[in-house]
Amino acid sequence: GRESGVLRSGLDFGQPGAMSAVVISGTITGGIGDGSGSVIAGGTLGAITVGSTAAPAADAVKGGDGLFSGSISARGKISTVKITGNVLAGIGADSGALLSYERSAAEGDLPGSLGSVSISGNFASHVRADGALGSLTTTAWTGGSLLTGAGALGDGSAGTIRIRGDLTQAQISIGGKLKLLSVGDDTTDTTLRVLEDISALTFAGDVATSSLLAGFTANGAAVNPDARIGTVTVGGNWSASNLVAGVAAGTDGDFGTTDDVKATGEDLATILSRIASVTIRGTVSGAPGEDFGFVAQHVAKMKVGTTVHPLNALADSQVIAIVAGVTIREAGL
């Protein structure tokens, strides 16, 4: 049934409905009913721990057929999340999800931020923070999504996102700045969109068929012409992928081509969109019939294997073909 097997506070919307801490040594599992098998805090949630290293279960948090079934949610900040095992979505929308919603209340606005999130297994569900995200660590990430800054009350920035293994078919949208995305193995079929700056990106393995974009909204609009990307390091190969800061693809829909243009939005004359440094220890390749690019108003440094590409110190619409279909391109000022 609806909300069967649920732990809930804040049934009265006039009350904060906070939870101090929740410890579940077994699993959270959703069912057919909407919200079934869930933890729902009407206010803030101090900390939640699911699973146990003494008796680990493969699927610690698992959604079901019902909407929001097997989910963890709060109307306000969730301070700490520690899950021993996998986090898996079910058939129902937002099932098996981790959700922190904002709330305007008499006792003060609650922006809906997430503190630290730690998952010892595979993450294949949805995380939403209406405000900011402190950190997220997981062993692997397959087909899940992350959205921050979905609300109106708080900053949508994120600290460190660390995946120890593979990052596959992920959709990551950061509504502010991103400090670090670190991937311990291969990154495939993944889209990262960050509204403001990205300080660092580190990939121990290959990056393939992915797009890493600064200055973009969650729905893919390029709206920040001043967005910047700092240091990018790839331990393996780079194939059929884009790295872009503050630039929109033109009518052809591809990056690295002549119709790339500066993103729309407020443009400070003293700030250029910039990629500070890219180091790829392996090779770079494209895909037949498509174009890809390392694109910003200024690309400062680029090294592929042992080759250092001769980029100028200042932005001047440089265009350098790395291989067929893959270009370093500086968009017009």
C-alpha positions as CSV (number, residue, x, y, z in Angstrom):
1,G,0.0,0.0,0.0
2,R,0.9,3.7,-0.2
3,E,3.6,4.6,2.3
4,S,3.5,1.2,3.9
5,G,6.6,0.3,5.9
6,V,7.5,4.0,6.1
7,L,9.4,6.0,8.7
8,R,8.1,9.5,8.6
9,S,8.2,12.8,10.5
10,G,6.5,16.1,9.9
11,L,3.0,15.0,9.0
12,D,1.9,18.4,10.0
13,F,3.3,20.9,7.5
14,G,3.1,23.6,10.1
15,Q,5.9,21.8,12.1
16,P,9.6,21.3,11.2
17,G,9.4,17.5,11.4
18,A,13.2,17.1,11.9
19,M,14.9,13.7,12.5
20,S,18.1,13.6,14.5
21,A,19.5,10.3,13.2
22,V,18.3,7.1,11.6
23,V,20.3,3.8,11.7
24,I,19.0,0.8,9.7
25,S,21.4,-2.2,10.0
26,G,19.6,-4.0,7.2
27,T,18.1,-2.7,3.9
28,I,15.6,-0.2,2.6
29,T,13.4,-1.7,-0.1
30,G,10.5,-0.1,-1.9
31,G,7.3,-1.9,-2.9
32,I,4.3,-1.4,-5.2
33,G,2.8,1.5,-3.3
34,D,4.0,5.1,-3.7
35,G,6.5,6.0,-1.0
36,S,6.5,2.5,0.4
37,G,9.6,1.3,2.3
38,S,10.9,4.9,2.6
39,V,12.4,7.3,5.1
40,I,10.8,10.7,4.9
41,A,11.8,13.6,7.1
42,G,9.5,16.6,7.1
43,G,12.4,18.8,8.2
44,T,16.1,18.2,8.4
45,L,17.7,14.8,8.7
46,G,20.9,14.8,10.8
47,A,22.4,11.5,9.6
48,I,21.3,8.2,8.1
49,T,23.2,5.0,8.1
50,V,21.9,2.0,6.0
51,G,23.5,-1.5,6.0
52,S,26.3,-3.0,8.1
53,T,29.8,-4.2,7.4
54,A,29.2,-7.1,9.8
55,A,26.3,-8.5,7.6
56,P,26.5,-6.6,4.3
57,A,23.7,-6.9,1.8
58,A,24.4,-6.4,-1.9
59,D,21.5,-4.0,-2.4
60,A,21.3,-1.8,0.6
61,V,18.8,0.7,-0.9
62,K,16.5,-0.5,-3.6
63,G,13.5,1.2,-5.2
64,G,10.3,-0.5,-6.2
65,D,7.4,-0.1,-8.6
66,G,5.8,2.8,-6.6
67,L,6.8,6.5,-7.0
68,F,9.4,7.4,-4.4
69,S,9.4,3.9,-3.0
70,G,12.6,2.8,-1.2
71,S,13.8,6.5,-1.1
72,I,15.4,8.7,1.5
73,S,14.2,12.3,1.6
74,A,14.1,15.4,3.8
75,R,12.6,18.9,3.7
76,G,15.9,20.6,4.6
77,K,19.5,19.6,5.0
78,I,20.6,16.0,5.2
79,S,23.9,16.1,7.1
80,T,25.4,12.7,6.5
81,V,24.5,9.6,4.4
82,K,26.4,6.3,4.8
83,I,25.2,3.3,2.8
84,T,27.0,-0.1,2.9
85,G,26.0,-1.7,-0.4
86,N,24.4,-0.8,-3.7
87,V,21.9,2.0,-4.3
88,L,19.5,1.0,-7.1
89,A,16.4,2.6,-8.7
90,G,13.2,0.7,-9.3
91,I,10.5,1.1,-11.9
92,G,8.8,4.0,-10.1
93,A,10.0,7.5,-10.6
94,D,12.5,8.7,-7.9
95,S,12.4,5.2,-6.3
96,G,15.6,4.3,-4.5
97,A,16.6,8.0,-4.6
98,L,18.3,10.3,-2.2
99,L,16.4,13.6,-2.1
100,S,17.0,16.9,-0.1
101,Y,14.3,19.5,-0.8
102,E,14.2,23.1,0.2
103,R,11.6,24.5,2.5
104,S,10.5,27.9,3.5
105,A,9.4,27.9,7.2
106,A,8.7,30.3,10.0
107,E,11.8,29.1,11.8
108,G,13.9,30.0,8.8
109,D,14.6,28.9,5.2
110,L,15.9,25.4,4.7
111,P,17.9,25.3,1.4
112,G,17.8,21.5,1.0
113,S,21.5,20.8,1.0
114,L,23.4,17.5,1.3
115,G,26.5,17.1,3.5
116,S,28.6,14.0,2.9
117,V,27.3,11.0,1.0
118,S,29.2,7.7,1.1
119,I,28.2,4.6,-0.8
120,S,30.3,1.4,-0.5
121,G,28.8,-0.3,-3.6
122,N,27.4,0.7,-7.0
123,F,25.2,3.8,-7.4
124,A,22.5,3.4,-10.0
125,S,19.8,5.8,-8.8
126,H,19.1,9.5,-8.4
127,V,20.4,12.1,-6.0
128,R,18.8,15.6,-5.8
129,A,19.9,18.5,-3.6
130,D,17.9,21.7,-4.0
131,G,20.9,23.4,-2.4
132,A,24.6,22.4,-2.3
133,L,26.4,19.1,-2.0
134,G,29.4,18.7,0.3
135,S,30.8,15.5,-1.1
136,L,29.8,12.2,-2.7
137,T,31.9,9.0,-2.8
138,T,30.9,5.7,-4.3
139,T,32.7,2.6,-5.6
140,A,31.0,2.7,-9.0
141,W,28.3,4.7,-10.8
142,T,26.1,3.1,-13.4
143,G,23.2,4.9,-15.1
144,G,22.4,7.2,-12.2
145,S,21.9,10.9,-12.0
146,L,22.9,13.8,-9.7
147,L,21.3,17.2,-9.6
148,T,22.2,20.1,-7.3
149,G,20.9,23.7,-7.1
150,A,17.4,22.7,-8.2
151,G,15.8,25.1,-5.7
152,A,15.8,28.8,-5.2
153,L,17.0,29.2,-1.6
154,G,20.6,28.1,-1.6
155,D,23.9,27.7,-3.6
156,G,24.0,24.7,-5.9
157,S,27.8,24.2,-5.7
158,A,29.4,20.8,-5.0
159,G,32.6,19.8,-3.3
160,T,34.3,16.5,-4.2
161,I,32.6,13.8,-6.3
162,R,34.8,10.7,-6.1
163,I,34.1,7.4,-8.0
164,R,36.6,4.7,-7.1
165,G,35.8,2.6,-10.2
166,D,33.9,3.1,-13.4
167,L,31.6,6.0,-14.2
168,T,29.1,4.9,-16.8
169,Q,26.0,6.4,-18.4
170,A,25.7,9.1,-15.7
171,Q,24.0,12.5,-15.9
172,I,25.6,15.0,-13.5
173,S,24.2,18.5,-13.2
174,I,25.8,21.0,-10.8
175,G,23.9,24.3,-10.3
176,G,26.9,26.2,-9.0
177,K,30.7,25.5,-8.9
178,L,32.3,22.0,-8.8
179,K,35.5,21.6,-6.8
180,L,36.6,18.1,-8.1
181,L,35.3,15.2,-10.1
182,S,37.7,12.2,-9.7
183,V,37.1,8.8,-11.4
184,G,39.3,5.8,-10.5
185,D,38.7,3.9,-13.7
186,D,36.9,4.5,-17.1
187,T,34.3,7.1,-17.9
188,T,31.8,6.2,-20.6
189,D,28.6,7.8,-22.0
190,T,28.5,10.4,-19.3
191,T,27.4,14.1,-19.3
192,L,28.7,16.6,-16.7
193,R,27.0,20.0,-16.8
194,V,28.2,22.7,-14.3
195,L,26.7,26.2,-14.2
196,E,29.8,27.9,-13.0
197,D,33.5,26.9,-12.7
198,I,35.1,23.5,-12.5
199,S,38.3,23.5,-10.4
200,A,39.7,20.1,-11.4
201,L,38.8,16.9,-13.3
202,T,40.9,13.7,-12.7
203,F,40.4,10.5,-14.6
204,A,42.6,7.5,-13.9
205,G,41.4,5.5,-17.0
206,D,39.8,6.3,-20.4
207,V,37.2,8.9,-21.2
208,A,34.9,7.9,-24.0
209,T,31.7,9.3,-25.6
210,S,31.3,11.9,-22.8
211,S,30.8,15.6,-22.5
212,L,32.3,17.7,-19.7
213,L,30.7,21.2,-19.8
214,A,31.1,24.3,-17.7
215,G,28.7,27.2,-18.1
216,F,25.6,25.0,-18.8
217,T,22.3,24.5,-17.1
218,A,20.9,21.0,-16.3
219,N,18.8,21.0,-19.5
220,G,21.9,21.7,-21.6
221,A,21.6,25.5,-22.3
222,A,24.9,27.4,-22.5
223,V,24.2,30.4,-20.3
224,N,27.5,31.4,-18.7
225,P,30.2,32.9,-21.0
226,D,32.6,33.4,-18.1
227,A,32.7,29.8,-16.9
228,R,36.2,28.2,-16.4
229,I,37.8,24.8,-16.1
230,G,41.0,24.4,-14.2
231,T,43.3,21.3,-14.3
232,V,42.2,18.3,-16.3
233,T,44.1,15.0,-16.1
234,V,43.4,11.8,-18.0
235,G,45.5,8.7,-17.3
236,G,44.2,6.8,-20.3
237,N,42.8,7.6,-23.8
238,W,40.3,10.3,-24.8
239,S,37.8,9.3,-27.5
240,A,34.7,10.9,-29.0
241,S,34.3,13.4,-26.1
242,N,34.1,17.1,-25.5
243,L,35.6,19.5,-22.9
244,V,33.9,22.9,-23.1
245,A,33.9,26.1,-21.0
246,G,31.5,29.0,-21.7
247,V,30.8,28.2,-25.3
248,A,27.8,26.9,-27.1
249,A,27.7,24.5,-30.1
250,G,26.3,26.2,-33.3
251,T,23.6,25.0,-35.6
252,D,25.5,21.8,-36.5
253,G,25.2,20.7,-32.9
254,D,28.9,19.7,-32.7
255,F,31.7,21.3,-30.6
256,G,35.1,22.1,-32.2
257,T,33.6,23.5,-35.4
258,T,33.5,27.0,-37.0
259,D,30.0,27.9,-35.7
260,D,30.9,27.5,-32.0
261,V,29.9,30.7,-30.3
262,K,30.3,32.3,-26.9
263,A,27.5,31.3,-24.5
264,T,24.6,33.7,-23.9
265,G,24.2,35.4,-20.5
266,E,25.9,38.1,-18.6
267,D,29.4,38.6,-19.9
268,L,32.1,40.3,-17.8
269,A,34.6,41.9,-20.1
270,T,37.4,41.2,-17.7
271,I,36.8,37.4,-17.6
272,L,37.2,35.0,-20.5
273,S,36.0,31.4,-20.4
274,R,39.1,29.3,-20.0
275,I,40.5,25.8,-19.9
276,A,43.7,26.2,-17.8
277,S,45.4,22.8,-18.4
278,V,44.7,19.5,-20.1
279,T,47.0,16.5,-19.8
280,I,46.1,13.2,-21.6
281,R,48.6,10.5,-21.1
282,G,47.2,8.2,-23.8
283,T,45.8,9.1,-27.2
284,V,43.0,11.3,-28.6
285,S,40.5,10.0,-31.2
286,G,37.2,11.0,-32.7
287,A,34.3,9.1,-34.4
288,P,33.3,8.9,-38.1
289,G,31.0,11.7,-39.2
290,E,31.2,13.7,-36.0
291,D,33.2,16.5,-34.5
292,F,34.5,17.0,-31.0
293,G,36.5,19.8,-29.3
294,F,38.4,21.2,-26.4
295,V,36.6,24.6,-26.6
296,A,36.7,27.9,-24.6
297,Q,37.5,31.5,-25.3
298,H,41.0,30.6,-24.1
299,V,42.8,27.2,-23.9
300,A,46.0,27.7,-22.1
301,K,47.8,24.3,-22.1
302,M,47.4,21.0,-23.8
303,K,49.5,17.9,-23.8
304,V,48.6,14.6,-25.4
305,G,51.0,11.7,-24.8
306,T,54.5,13.4,-25.2
307,T,53.2,16.1,-27.6
308,V,52.7,19.6,-26.2
309,H,50.5,21.6,-28.5
310,P,51.8,25.2,-29.2
311,L,49.1,27.3,-27.7
312,N,49.5,31.1,-27.3
313,A,49.6,32.8,-23.9
314,L,46.5,34.9,-24.8
315,A,43.2,34.1,-26.4
316,D,43.4,34.8,-30.1
317,S,40.9,32.4,-31.8
318,Q,43.4,29.6,-32.1
319,V,42.4,26.5,-33.9
320,I,44.5,23.4,-33.7
321,A,43.5,20.0,-35.2
322,I,44.7,17.2,-32.9
323,V,43.4,14.4,-35.1
324,A,40.7,14.2,-37.7
325,G,37.4,15.4,-36.2
326,V,39.0,16.6,-32.9
327,T,40.0,20.3,-32.5
328,I,41.3,22.7,-29.9
329,R,39.2,25.8,-30.7
330,E,39.0,29.2,-29.1
331,A,35.7,30.9,-29.7
332,G,35.4,34.6,-30.5
333,L,35.8,37.1,-27.7
